[in-house]
Structures are given as C-alpha cells and as structure tokens.
Amino acid sequence: MIYRILIIVLSSMLFGYLLGRKLGREEGLKEGILFTPIILRKRSLEEGKCTSCGREYFDLDGQS
C-alpha cells in the first residue's frame, strides 16, 4: 500500500517537473525572440557601429 502511494507521488512530481520545464522553455524562446533585436540595437549603439555589417555610425556633426 505504501509503495503505491510513493509511486503515485513520485510520478506526479516527475510529471509536474517535465510540464514546467516544457512550458519554461517555450516561454524562454518567445522572450528571446522578442528581446534579441533590442539587445542587438543596444550593442550596436554602444559600439558605434552596425553589429551585422560593421559599418560605423556618424555623429550628429557628421564625423564618424
């Protein structure tokens, strides 16, 4: 009797873990897709050049 209860408890904990992990991964992927362009733009502005092509930006006074 105690073994059945123990198996049920452990099985439900494993199921909860696997479900939570799956949902967390999906949420993380969605968040990564949304924030990647913002992070790339920030890095690009901090470095003063385009991160994809390497071209330098110009300041407001026309100097690079």
N, C-alpha and C positions, 0 to 999 in steps of 0.2 A: 504494500500500500504506500509506504513512504517513498519507494523508488519511483512509482508512477507520478506522485506529486513532484518529486525532484526533477524528473524528466520533463514534465509539463512546464515547470518554472524555468528551467534552463532553455527549453525550446522557445518559450515566449520571449525570453531575454535575447536570445540569438536572433529571432525574427525582428524584434524591435531595433536591435543594433543594425541589422542589414537594411531595414527600411529607412532608418535615419541616415545611414551612410549614403544610400542611393539618392535620397532627397537632398542631402547636403551637397553632394557632387553636382547635381543638376543646378542647384541654386548658385554654387560657386562658378560654374561655367557661364551661366547667364550674367552674373555680376562681372566676370572677367571680360566678356564680350562687350558689355556696356562701358566699362571703365578704361579699356585699352586705348581707344582713341584719345581720351582725355589725358592719360598718362604720357602718351607719345607726344602730344601737343605741348604739354608742360615741359618735358625733357628737351624738346626742340627749342622752345623759347629760352630755357635756361642756358643751353649751349650756344645759342645764337646761330644755329644752322639747322637745316632740314635733316631729320634723322633717316629719311628714306633715300634722299639723293645726295646729301652732303653739301648742298648749296648754302652759302651764308646769307643771312638776312641783312638788310640795310637798316641803319638807324634812321630816325626822323630827319636828321640833317643830311642824309644821302651818303654817309660813309658806311663802309662795311665793318 
